Amino acid sequence: MPEVILVVFVIALVFSPQILAYKFAEYLGRDKKFWFWISFLIPVISLFILMFLPETEKKT
């Protein structure tokens, strides 16, 4: 049973930058799928790039 908990923890840790990039891009009005996939290539750097991009005008 402890192995299952460890595997779930590791998977959550591995996918956390992608989920954060997806949600942050959604908040900024950017393309969510694009930033999700970019964060696989450069996980931490993509989050820093998103932090410094200006917010786009959201369509209502």
N, C-alpha and C positions, 0 to 999 in steps of 0.2 A: 504493500500500500504506500509506503513512503516514496517508492520509485515513481508512482503515478503523480504524486504531488510535486515531486522534483521536475518531472517532464512538463507538467502544466506551467510551473513557474518559469522554466527555461523558455518555453514557447511564448509566454506572455512577455518575457523580457526581450526576446528577439523581435517581436512584432510591435513593441511599444513605439519606436520612432515612426513607423509607418502609420499607425493609428493616430498618433499626435499630429503628423504632417497632414493627414486627411482631414482631421477636425479643424486644424488651424487654417488650412486652405479654404475650407468651407466657411469659416468665420470671416476670412478676408475677402471672400467672393472670387477666389481663384478656382482653377480647374482642379477638382478634388482628386480625380483619377490620375492625372498627370503627376501631381505632387506625391501621391501614394507610391507610384512606381519609381519616381526619382529617388525617393527616400530608401529604396532598396539598394540603389547604386551608391549613394552618399548619405547615409542615415543621419548623422548629426549635423553635417554641413547643410543639408537641405532645410533643417529646422532653423538654422541661423539665417539662411537666405530668406526664408519666409518671414522672419522677424523684422527684417529691414525693408521688405517690399511694402509699398503703400497699399492701402485698402482700395479696392475698386468699387465703383458704384454698383450697388446691388439692384437687380431688376426685381420689381414687385409684381 
